[in-house]
Amino acid sequence: MDKRAKLLEIIRQVSNPDANPQPDESLFESGLLDSFALPDMVTAIEAGFGIKIPDSDLNPRKFDSIERIESYLEDHT
């Protein structure tokens, strides 16, 4: 499974099983995620990609879209 497919699966787990956001679509502005879902998504990303995301990075801006999450993962893996 490629990185984007894995991220989409995680987003669907923490929000809507039928979600199909565009790579540059804001997950927060679209209503797929909110500040309460962010920690759940980050925990799932940590487990799925075998990384540790520091609390200081728990900022909706860093995880606003699939493209931003991919960029974050490239910088931290």
Steps between C-alpha positions, in 0.01 A plus 500: 500500500644838407525792739200688360273194516609434858427862596159484336423184696601673825286805420205273433556319832489822704232684305269359234542154345376639167733802499696559183674837541712647224873511585496879546157521667492635855394217728391750764315751281317214327379373837671160469716575803477727801735576787365201693581259215853635448662303787329181382627553148853578619502186716390294200770663282762418764389136506460471125834655411707399804588855605457715810341840446589743780219679682643829376403393146133441588390795292207470260696700244763227466232237440251709300510296179633175365774693319608675820505172691708340225743792515520471879571127472774559241669745736469271804559146373 
